[in-house]
Amino acid sequence: MAPSTPPAELDELREIVIRLSRMVEVSVTLNSTLDLDRLLQFIIGTAADLVACEAASVMLVDENTHELFFAAATGSDPRELAGIPVPLEGSIAGTIVREDRPLIINDVTTDPRHFRQVGEKTGFQTRSLIGVPMRIRERVLGVLEAVNKRQGVFNEADLQTLSIIASLAAVAIENARLLRALQGAYDELGKLDKLKSDFIAVASHELRTPLGVILGYAAILKEEAAGESSGHAAAVLNSALRMRSLIEDMTNMNLLQEGSAAIQLELQPIQPVVRSAYDEVFEIIQAKGLRSELRMSEAPFPVMADAAKLGMALTNLLNNAMRFTPSGGTLEVEVERRGIEAWVKVHDSGKGIPAPELERIFDQFYQVEDHMTRRHGGMGLGLAIVKAIAKGHGGRVWAESAGPDKGTTMTIALPIRE
């Protein structure tokens, strides 16, 4: 018959099993939350419970002052503790950090390293202390301390328990800190992005009106001037056209970032929207020496549309057609009904598009011409905007071309609502 296990050993084994089961719980909890405040409260509560002490605290290193500060503590007012910095020199916690080693001191009253200001300011009397470094990789983040053992003295089992908690806690705290920093950076980036978008929107809007006046007068001067003056007028007109292209790219970048969330749909006939877009670029069409025609049915085609955004899409198509059509060419806009859809077609007699490029031209920043040799401006965002807006309206857009120098037809199709 096997000898029975002494009661003292049974109690010790039972305590070990309890501690191990709690360690599993601690590990699961620390890896399931990234809320730093909740993490800290859980760490100190668990530490005080497992080593059976009156209080526990987490002190972290301040990267600026190189002092320790109380991040969380039990047994004292945390707001009061938060205002008490603990030096790395002249304190037990500082010694643990500097030497990167744990300490067990069962009578702190005789230890000259004991930082007594904490007790004096809070009224909490520390009799015994156990502390372990909290490290992440080769860097010590701070100290996990437990004070005043309820029964007996702190021992190696307490040290092992606290060391395991500290190791798990250091990783969890670092992850929570990184997440908080990432969220702060993301919020700041969002603010900067909004400022940029607002600036682009205001700048592009304010530049459109005076630029329209410059374009109008430059076109008149070019027609009426002779000799050298005509060349100067042409230079002004070309520069103004490039400026308009830049403003379009600025606006397009904003629209591309806003996406479909910025589209506000209302039931309205499509013809006035097309007419407005055509009229907006009509002077530029004439200034470039192009012939143009707008053909529309008198019967209204009601669609769900955001007039401003759909107008921008149509303007982009017209600008794209003008950009690749030489002087003397033609540009035609037609609105027709096809079954249950309204089709807006923009046809030009320009350079055309190779068949392999017909789908890719609607990708962001894509240019048919090589970026080192291309002769036409733009960032390659206009047609991507057209595609995004058409999709946001429940429609689609596509391009057709018979090949190089055969012109291009681009079509936006939107569902008719009756």
C-alpha positions in Angstrom: 0.0 0.0 0.0 1.4 3.4 -1.1 2.2 5.8 1.7 -0.2 8.7 2.0 0.8 12.3 1.1 1.2 14.6 4.1 -1.5 17.3 4.4 1.1 20.1 4.1 2.3 18.8 0.7 -1.3 18.4 -0.4 -2.0 22.0 0.5 1.1 23.1 -1.4 0.2 21.1 -4.5 -3.4 22.5 -4.3 -2.0 26.0 -4.2 0.3 25.4 -7.2 -2.6 24.0 -9.2 -4.7 27.1 -8.3 -1.9 29.4 -9.3 -1.3 27.7 -12.6 -5.0 27.7 -13.5 -5.1 31.5 -12.7 -2.0 32.0 -14.9 -3.9 30.5 -17.8 -6.8 32.8 -17.1 -4.4 35.8 -16.9 -2.8 34.9 -20.2 -6.1 34.6 -22.0 -7.4 37.9 -20.5 -4.2 39.9 -21.3 -4.2 38.7 -24.9 -7.9 39.4 -25.4 -8.0 43.2 -24.6 -6.0 46.2 -25.9 -7.6 48.7 -23.6 -4.6 50.0 -21.5 -6.6 51.1 -18.5 -8.5 47.8 -18.2 -5.2 45.9 -18.7 -3.5 47.8 -15.8 -6.4 47.3 -13.4 -6.5 43.6 -14.2 -2.8 43.2 -13.7 -2.6 44.8 -10.3 -5.8 43.1 -9.1 -4.5 39.6 -10.2 -1.1 40.2 -8.7 -2.4 41.2 -5.3 -4.8 38.2 -5.3 -2.2 35.6 -6.4 0.5 36.6 -4.0 -1.9 37.3 -1.2 -0.8 40.9 -0.4 -2.5 44.1 0.6 -1.7 46.1 -2.5 0.0 46.0 -5.9 1.1 48.6 -8.4 2.5 49.0 -11.9 5.1 51.7 -12.3 6.3 52.6 -15.8 9.3 54.5 -17.0 8.7 58.0 -18.3 10.8 58.3 -21.5 11.2 62.0 -21.1 12.0 62.5 -17.4 13.6 59.0 -16.9 11.6 58.7 -13.7 9.0 56.1 -12.7 5.3 57.0 -12.5 2.4 55.0 -11.0 0.3 53.8 -14.0 -2.0 51.8 -11.7 -2.2 50.8 -8.0 -4.5 49.3 -5.4 -4.7 50.4 -1.8 -4.2 54.1 -2.5 -5.9 56.9 -4.4 -4.6 56.5 -8.0 -4.9 60.2 -8.7 -2.8 61.0 -5.7 -0.1 58.4 -6.7 -0.1 59.7 -10.3 1.4 63.0 -9.0 4.3 61.3 -7.2 7.3 60.6 -9.5 9.7 57.9 -8.3 13.4 58.4 -9.1 15.5 55.6 -10.7 18.2 56.5 -8.3 17.3 56.2 -4.6 14.3 53.9 -4.8 13.8 50.1 -4.7 11.7 50.2 -7.9 14.4 52.3 -9.6 17.0 49.6 -8.6 14.8 46.9 -10.1 14.7 48.8 -13.4 18.3 49.9 -13.5 19.7 46.4 -12.6 16.9 44.5 -14.4 16.5 42.0 -11.6 13.7 41.2 -9.1 13.9 42.0 -5.4 12.3 40.5 -2.3 12.5 42.7 0.8 10.6 41.5 3.7 11.5 44.5 5.9 11.7 47.7 3.9 12.1 49.9 7.1 15.8 49.0 7.2 16.5 49.3 3.5 18.0 52.7 2.6 16.7 52.5 -0.9 13.1 52.6 0.2 11.4 55.8 -1.2 9.5 57.0 1.8 7.8 60.0 0.1 5.1 57.8 -1.3 4.0 56.6 2.1 4.3 60.0 3.6 2.0 61.6 1.0 -0.6 58.7 0.8 -0.5 57.5 4.4 0.0 54.0 3.3 2.6 52.1 5.4 4.8 49.6 3.4 6.3 46.8 5.5 7.4 44.3 2.9 7.8 44.4 -0.8 8.4 42.2 -3.8 9.1 43.7 -7.2 10.0 42.3 -10.7 11.0 44.1 -13.9 8.6 44.3 -16.8 10.6 43.9 -19.9 9.8 43.8 -23.6 12.7 42.3 -25.6 15.8 44.0 -24.1 14.0 47.0 -22.8 12.6 47.4 -19.3 9.2 49.1 -19.4 8.7 49.4 -15.6 8.1 47.5 -12.4 5.3 45.3 -11.1 5.3 45.5 -7.3 3.3 43.8 -4.5 3.5 45.0 -0.9 2.7 43.8 2.6 2.2 40.0 2.5 -1.0 39.1 4.5 0.5 36.0 6.1 4.1 35.1 6.4 6.8 36.5 4.1 7.2 36.8 0.4 9.0 33.7 -1.0 10.3 32.3 -4.3 6.9 31.0 -5.3 5.6 34.6 -5.0 8.5 35.7 -7.1 7.9 33.2 -9.8 4.2 34.0 -9.9 4.9 37.7 -10.1 7.6 37.3 -12.8 5.2 35.3 -15.0 2.5 38.0 -14.6 5.0 40.7 -15.4 6.2 39.0 -18.5 2.7 38.6 -19.9 1.7 42.1 -18.8 4.7 43.7 -20.5 3.8 42.3 -23.9 0.1 43.3 -23.4 1.0 46.8 -22.2 3.4 47.4 -25.2 0.7 46.2 -27.6 -1.9 48.5 -26.0 0.5 51.4 -26.1 1.3 50.8 -29.8 -2.4 50.6 -30.6 -3.1 53.8 -28.7 -0.2 55.5 -30.6 -1.5 54.1 -33.9 -5.0 55.4 -33.2 -3.7 58.8 -32.3 -1.6 58.9 -35.5 -4.6 57.8 -37.5 -6.8 60.5 -36.0 -4.2 63.1 -36.7 -3.8 61.9 -40.2 -7.6 62.1 -40.6 -7.6 65.7 -39.5 -4.7 66.6 -41.8 -6.4 64.8 -44.7 -9.6 66.8 -44.1 -7.7 70.0 -44.0 -6.0 69.1 -47.3 -9.3 68.1 -48.9 -11.0 71.3 -47.7 -8.2 73.4 -49.0 -8.2 71.7 -52.4 -12.0 72.1 -52.6 -11.9 75.8 -51.7 -8.9 76.5 -53.9 -10.3 74.7 -57.0 -13.7 76.4 -56.5 -12.2 79.9 -56.1 -9.9 79.5 -59.1 -12.6 78.4 -61.5 -14.3 81.8 -61.8 -11.3 84.1 -62.6 -9.8 81.4 -64.8 -13.0 81.3 -66.8 -12.7 85.1 -67.4 -9.0 84.7 -68.4 -9.9 81.9 -70.9 -12.7 84.0 -72.4 -10.6 87.1 -72.9 -7.6 85.1 -74.1 -9.8 83.4 -76.8 -11.1 86.8 -78.0 -7.6 88.3 -78.1 -6.3 85.3 -80.0 -9.0 85.8 -82.7 -8.6 89.6 -82.9 -4.9 90.1 -82.5 -2.4 89.9 -85.3 1.3 89.2 -85.6 3.3 89.0 -82.4 0.3 89.9 -80.2 -1.5 86.8 -81.5 1.3 84.6 -80.4 1.3 86.2 -76.9 -2.5 85.6 -76.7 -2.1 82.0 -77.7 0.5 81.5 -75.0 -1.8 83.0 -72.4 -4.6 80.7 -73.6 -2.5 77.6 -73.5 -1.3 78.4 -70.0 -4.8 79.0 -68.8 -5.9 75.7 -70.3 -3.1 73.9 -68.4 -4.2 75.7 -65.3 -7.7 74.5 -65.8 -6.4 70.9 -66.2 -4.6 71.3 -62.9 -7.7 72.5 -61.2 -9.6 69.5 -62.6 -7.0 67.1 -61.2 -7.3 68.7 -57.8 -11.0 68.4 -57.8 -10.8 64.8 -59.1 -8.5 63.8 -56.3 -11.0 65.0 -53.7 -13.9 63.2 -55.4 -11.9 60.0 -55.7 -11.2 60.1 -51.9 -14.9 60.9 -51.0 -16.2 58.0 -53.1 -19.9 57.1 -53.3 -20.5 58.4 -49.7 -20.5 61.9 -51.1 -23.2 61.2 -53.7 -26.7 62.6 -52.9 -29.3 61.2 -55.3 -32.4 63.0 -56.3 -35.0 62.2 -59.0 -34.5 64.6 -61.9 -34.3 64.6 -65.7 -30.8 64.0 -67.1 -31.0 66.5 -69.9 -30.4 69.7 -67.8 -27.4 68.1 -66.2 -25.9 67.3 -69.6 -26.7 70.8 -70.9 -25.0 72.4 -67.9 -21.8 70.3 -68.3 -21.7 71.1 -72.0 -22.2 74.8 -71.5 -19.4 74.9 -68.9 -16.8 73.8 -71.3 -18.3 75.3 -74.5 -15.9 78.3 -74.5 -12.9 76.0 -74.1 -14.2 73.9 -77.0 -14.3 77.0 -79.2 -10.9 78.2 -77.9 -9.3 75.0 -79.0 -10.7 75.3 -82.4 -13.1 72.3 -82.2 -16.5 71.9 -83.7 -19.1 70.6 -81.3 -22.8 69.5 -81.3 -25.2 68.6 -78.5 -28.2 66.3 -79.4 -30.9 65.5 -76.9 -34.5 64.2 -77.0 -37.1 66.7 -75.8 -38.8 64.0 -73.8 -37.3 64.0 -70.3 -35.4 61.0 -69.1 -35.9 60.9 -65.3 -32.9 59.4 -63.4 -31.8 59.3 -59.7 -28.8 61.6 -59.9 -26.5 64.0 -57.9 -26.5 66.8 -60.4 -23.1 68.2 -59.2 -21.3 64.9 -59.2 -22.9 63.6 -62.5 -22.0 67.0 -64.0 -18.4 66.5 -62.9 -18.3 63.1 -64.6 -19.6 64.5 -67.8 -17.2 67.5 -67.7 -14.4 65.0 -67.2 -15.5 63.1 -70.3 -15.6 66.3 -72.3 -12.3 67.5 -71.1 -10.7 64.1 -71.9 -12.2 64.3 -75.4 -10.9 67.8 -75.9 -7.4 66.9 -74.6 -6.9 64.2 -77.3 -8.6 65.9 -80.2 -6.5 68.2 -82.4 -7.7 71.7 -83.5 -10.2 71.4 -86.3 -11.7 68.1 -85.0 -15.2 67.4 -83.8 -16.8 66.7 -80.5 -20.4 65.4 -80.2 -22.6 64.9 -77.2 -25.8 62.8 -77.5 -28.4 61.8 -75.0 -30.7 58.9 -76.0 -32.9 56.2 -74.5 -31.8 52.6 -74.7 -34.5 50.3 -73.2 -34.8 51.2 -69.5 -31.6 53.3 -69.6 -30.5 56.8 -70.5 -27.2 56.8 -72.4 -25.0 59.9 -72.6 -22.4 59.5 -75.3 -19.4 61.7 -75.9 -17.8 61.2 -79.3 -14.6 62.8 -80.5 -12.6 62.6 -83.7 -9.3 62.4 -81.9 -6.4 60.0 -81.7 -8.4 57.0 -80.6 -7.5 54.3 -78.1 -5.9 50.9 -78.8 -8.2 48.0 -78.1 -6.1 46.6 -75.2 -6.3 49.9 -73.4 -10.1 50.4 -73.5 -10.7 48.8 -70.0 -7.5 50.1 -68.4 -8.1 53.8 -69.1 -10.6 53.9 -66.2 -8.0 52.8 -63.7 -6.5 55.4 -61.3 -3.4 57.2 -62.6 -3.4 55.2 -65.8 -2.1 57.0 -68.9 -2.3 55.6 -72.4 0.8 57.6 -73.3 4.2 56.8 -71.8 4.8 59.2 -68.9 8.3 60.1 -70.2 7.1 61.0 -73.7 3.5 62.0 -73.4 2.3 65.3 -74.9 -0.9 65.7 -73.0 -1.3 66.8 -69.3 -3.3 65.3 -66.5 -2.7 62.9 -63.6 -4.9 60.1 -65.0 -7.7 60.5 -62.4 -10.5 62.0 -64.6 -11.8 58.7 -66.0 -11.4 56.9 -62.7 -13.7 59.6 -61.2 -16.2 59.0 -64.0 -16.3 55.3 -63.3 -16.7 55.9 -59.6 -19.5 58.4 -60.1 -21.3 56.2 -62.6 -21.1 53.2 -60.2 -22.4 55.4 -57.4 -25.4 56.2 -59.5 -26.1 52.5 -60.2 -24.8 52.9 -63.7 -21.7 52.1 -65.7 -19.3 53.7 -68.2 -17.3 52.2 -71.1 -15.2 53.3 -74.0 -15.3 52.3 -77.7 -12.7 53.1 -80.4 -12.0 51.8 -83.9 -8.3 52.2 -83.3 -5.6 54.9 -83.5 -6.7 58.2 -85.2 -10.3 56.8 -85.4 -11.7 58.8 -82.5 -13.4 57.5 -79.3 -16.9 57.2 -77.9 -17.4 57.1 -74.2 -20.9 56.3 -72.8 -22.4 56.6 -69.4 -25.5 54.5 -68.9 -28.0 55.3 -66.0 -31.2 53.5 -65.2 -34.4 55.5 -66.0 -36.9 55.9 -63.1 -40.5 56.3 -64.2 
